[in-house]
Amino acid sequence: MAAAPAPPEGDARAVSRPQNGGWGCFLATLKRPVCLHPAGHSAPELSVISTPRFQGNGEAIEVSHRRARDGAGAAGVPAGARHRIPEAKEQVLANLANFAYDPKNYEYLRQLQVLDLFLDMLTEDNETLVEFAIGGLCNLCLDKTNKEYILEANGVEPIINCLSSPNEETVVSAVTTLMFLTTPQSRHQTTALPVVECMLRFSLSANKRLSNLATLFLEDYCSPPQVEEARNLSKHTAVGIPLPKD
């Protein structure tokens, strides 16, 4: 089997670095009901999460995420507006995921333990939080240090669990993240039999974006014997990972 191609470098987008305490305020919003300093830090004006483009089967595939919400760059949460906390968390996580797009911010994000935050958010019931968290991890794992950290933190399993999300964006980011995390040492996890079975199903999806990505995964990251084993097993068992909703 030919070695899987190295993930391409992303076309780094200019991302504003946070002022002192800026990211700390973001994290505080997630940890506490209300940010204690809603007007003390200006949030970066970013609302679109995007991961790098790369080629697959002769066509460009781009993983891009919808805007979190209008006004995603708004700073903080007004005191007493506890009913808006879920929206604030989504805005915060969207901004952090956008910071993860720029390699210049990797060290800052590691210092603030944002990788752990993203991994923790993968188990949330809120599908939007999961979407932004996996989008952030997808951006971060292009970096070798971040990739090693995610693997050592047993991050592959919760990422695989994202394949069963009903949210298309979450599934696409999860597939792409598994690609970026695949190494000779991690291949047994990222291309485990249930994952290959899932990719076979995704490759037959009417959703071209998902089917193209799954086909690329099967061709470039799985061996022919792995694919054949998964195909034979699928004929006799019911696969429990559903397709995401359109």
C-alpha positions as CSV (number, residue, x, y, z in Angstrom):
1,M,0.0,0.0,0.0
2,A,1.4,3.4,-0.9
3,A,2.0,5.7,1.9
4,A,-0.8,8.2,2.6
5,P,0.0,11.7,1.3
6,A,0.9,14.3,3.8
7,P,-1.9,16.7,4.6
8,P,-1.5,19.9,2.6
9,E,-0.6,23.2,4.2
10,G,-3.5,25.5,4.7
11,D,-3.6,28.9,3.1
12,A,-3.3,30.8,6.4
13,R,-5.9,33.5,7.0
14,A,-5.0,36.6,8.9
15,V,-6.3,36.2,12.4
16,S,-6.1,38.8,15.1
17,R,-4.1,37.8,18.1
18,P,-6.0,38.2,21.4
19,Q,-5.3,41.0,23.8
20,N,-4.1,40.1,27.2
21,G,-6.8,38.1,28.9
22,G,-8.9,37.9,25.8
23,W,-8.9,34.1,25.4
24,G,-9.1,33.8,29.2
25,C,-12.4,35.6,29.0
26,F,-13.5,33.3,26.3
27,L,-12.7,30.2,28.3
28,A,-14.3,31.8,31.4
29,T,-17.5,32.1,29.4
30,L,-17.5,28.4,28.8
31,K,-16.6,27.5,32.4
32,R,-19.0,29.9,34.2
33,P,-22.6,31.0,33.5
34,V,-21.7,34.6,32.8
35,C,-18.4,36.2,31.8
36,L,-17.2,38.5,34.7
37,H,-15.8,41.1,32.3
38,P,-18.2,41.3,29.4
39,A,-16.8,44.7,28.3
40,G,-13.2,44.2,29.2
41,H,-12.1,42.3,26.1
42,S,-12.9,42.8,22.5
43,A,-13.6,39.6,20.6
44,P,-12.0,39.1,17.2
45,E,-14.3,39.8,14.3
46,L,-14.4,36.3,12.9
47,S,-17.5,34.2,12.2
48,V,-16.6,31.7,9.5
49,I,-14.7,28.5,10.3
50,S,-12.7,27.1,7.4
51,T,-10.2,24.3,6.9
52,P,-7.7,24.0,4.1
53,R,-8.6,22.9,0.6
54,F,-7.0,19.8,-0.9
55,Q,-7.3,17.7,-4.0
56,G,-9.3,14.5,-4.1
57,N,-10.1,12.5,-7.3
58,G,-9.3,15.4,-9.5
59,E,-11.4,18.0,-7.8
60,A,-10.9,20.4,-5.0
61,I,-12.6,19.6,-1.7
62,E,-13.2,22.4,0.8
63,V,-14.4,21.9,4.3
64,S,-16.0,25.1,5.4
65,H,-18.4,25.7,8.2
66,R,-21.4,28.0,8.3
67,R,-21.4,31.2,10.3
68,A,-22.0,30.7,13.9
69,R,-24.5,33.4,14.1
70,D,-24.9,37.0,13.0
71,G,-22.8,39.1,15.4
72,A,-20.5,36.1,16.3
73,G,-17.8,38.7,17.1
74,A,-19.8,40.4,19.8
75,A,-17.9,40.7,23.0
76,G,-19.0,38.9,26.2
77,V,-22.4,38.3,27.6
78,P,-24.5,41.1,29.2
79,A,-24.9,40.7,32.9
80,G,-28.1,38.9,33.8
81,A,-28.7,37.5,30.4
82,R,-28.4,33.9,31.5
83,H,-30.9,32.7,29.0
84,R,-28.4,33.7,26.3
85,I,-25.5,31.6,27.7
86,P,-25.9,28.8,25.1
87,E,-25.6,31.3,22.3
88,A,-22.5,32.9,24.0
89,K,-20.8,29.5,24.3
90,E,-21.4,28.9,20.6
91,Q,-20.0,32.3,19.7
92,V,-16.9,31.7,21.9
93,L,-16.2,28.3,20.5
94,A,-16.6,29.6,16.9
95,N,-14.1,32.3,17.6
96,L,-11.6,29.9,19.1
97,A,-12.0,27.5,16.2
98,N,-11.3,30.5,13.9
99,F,-8.1,31.3,15.8
100,A,-7.1,27.7,15.2
101,Y,-7.0,28.3,11.5
102,D,-3.8,30.4,11.7
103,P,-0.6,28.5,12.6
104,K,0.7,31.7,14.3
105,N,-1.9,31.0,17.0
106,Y,-1.0,27.4,17.7
107,E,1.3,28.1,20.6
108,Y,-1.2,30.5,22.3
109,L,-3.9,27.9,22.0
110,R,-1.8,25.2,23.5
111,Q,-0.9,27.4,26.4
112,L,-4.5,28.0,27.0
113,Q,-5.4,24.3,26.8
114,V,-7.8,24.9,24.0
115,L,-7.1,21.5,22.6
116,D,-8.5,20.0,25.8
117,L,-11.4,22.3,25.6
118,F,-12.2,21.2,22.0
119,L,-11.9,17.5,23.0
120,D,-14.2,18.0,26.0
121,M,-16.8,19.8,23.8
122,L,-17.1,16.7,21.5
123,T,-19.2,15.0,24.2
124,E,-21.7,17.9,24.6
125,D,-25.4,17.4,23.7
126,N,-25.4,20.7,21.9
127,E,-24.7,19.8,18.2
128,T,-23.5,23.3,17.4
129,L,-20.8,23.1,20.1
130,V,-19.7,19.8,18.8
131,E,-19.6,21.2,15.3
132,F,-17.3,24.1,16.2
133,A,-15.1,21.9,18.5
134,I,-14.4,19.3,15.8
135,G,-13.9,22.2,13.3
136,G,-11.2,23.6,15.6
137,L,-9.5,20.3,16.1
138,C,-9.5,19.8,12.3
139,N,-7.6,23.1,11.9
140,L,-5.2,22.4,14.8
141,C,-4.2,18.8,13.9
142,L,-2.3,20.0,10.8
143,D,0.4,20.9,13.2
144,K,2.7,18.0,14.3
145,T,2.8,19.0,17.9
146,N,-1.0,19.4,18.1
147,K,-1.4,16.1,16.3
148,E,0.7,14.2,18.8
149,Y,-1.1,15.9,21.7
150,I,-4.5,14.8,20.4
151,L,-3.3,11.3,19.8
152,E,-1.7,11.0,23.3
153,A,-4.9,12.4,24.8
154,N,-6.9,9.5,23.3
155,G,-8.7,12.0,21.1
156,V,-9.3,9.5,18.2
157,E,-12.3,7.8,19.9
158,P,-14.4,10.9,20.5
159,I,-13.6,12.1,17.0
160,I,-14.8,8.7,15.5
161,N,-18.0,9.1,17.6
162,C,-18.6,12.4,15.6
163,L,-19.1,10.3,12.5
164,S,-22.6,9.4,13.9
165,S,-23.6,13.0,14.1
166,P,-26.7,14.1,12.2
167,N,-24.9,17.3,11.4
168,E,-23.2,17.2,8.0
169,E,-20.5,19.7,8.9
170,T,-19.5,17.7,12.0
171,V,-19.2,14.5,10.0
172,V,-17.1,16.2,7.3
173,S,-14.8,17.7,9.8
174,A,-14.5,14.4,11.7
175,V,-13.5,12.5,8.5
176,T,-11.0,15.2,7.6
177,T,-9.5,15.2,11.1
178,L,-9.1,11.4,11.0
179,M,-7.1,11.9,7.8
180,F,-4.8,14.4,9.3
181,L,-4.3,12.3,12.4
182,T,-3.4,9.2,10.5
183,T,0.3,8.2,11.1
184,P,2.0,4.8,10.9
185,Q,1.4,4.6,14.7
186,S,-2.2,5.7,14.8
187,R,-3.4,4.0,11.6
188,H,-4.8,1.1,13.6
189,Q,-7.2,3.5,15.3
190,T,-8.1,6.0,12.5
191,T,-8.7,3.2,10.0
192,A,-10.3,0.7,12.4
193,L,-12.8,-1.7,10.8
194,P,-15.9,0.3,12.0
195,V,-14.5,3.4,10.5
196,V,-13.8,1.8,7.1
197,E,-17.3,0.3,7.1
198,C,-18.7,3.8,7.8
199,M,-16.6,5.3,4.9
200,L,-17.9,2.7,2.5
201,R,-21.5,3.8,3.4
202,F,-20.5,7.5,3.1
203,S,-18.9,6.8,-0.3
204,L,-22.4,5.7,-1.6
205,S,-24.1,8.8,-0.2
206,A,-26.1,11.1,-2.6
207,N,-24.3,13.9,-0.8
208,K,-21.3,14.5,-3.2
209,R,-19.3,16.4,-0.7
210,L,-19.4,13.5,1.8
211,S,-19.1,10.7,-0.8
212,N,-16.0,12.4,-2.4
213,L,-14.3,12.8,1.0
214,A,-15.1,9.2,2.0
215,T,-13.8,7.9,-1.3
216,L,-10.6,9.8,-0.8
217,F,-10.3,8.3,2.7
218,L,-10.7,4.8,1.4
219,E,-8.3,5.2,-1.5
220,D,-5.5,7.1,0.3
221,Y,-5.7,6.0,3.9
222,C,-6.9,2.4,3.8
223,S,-5.3,-0.7,2.3
224,P,-7.3,-2.8,-0.3
225,P,-7.5,-5.7,2.2
226,Q,-9.0,-3.4,4.8
227,V,-11.6,-2.2,2.4
228,E,-12.4,-5.7,1.2
229,E,-12.8,-6.9,4.8
230,A,-15.1,-4.1,5.6
231,R,-17.1,-4.6,2.4
232,N,-17.6,-8.3,3.2
233,L,-18.6,-7.6,6.8
234,S,-21.1,-5.0,5.7
235,K,-23.0,-7.6,3.7
236,H,-23.7,-9.6,6.9
237,T,-24.1,-6.9,9.6
238,A,-26.1,-3.8,10.1
239,V,-23.8,-0.7,10.3
240,G,-24.8,1.4,13.2
241,I,-23.5,4.8,12.0
242,P,-26.2,6.7,10.2
243,L,-25.8,9.1,7.4
244,P,-25.9,12.8,8.5
245,K,-29.0,14.8,7.6
246,D,-28.9,16.9,4.4
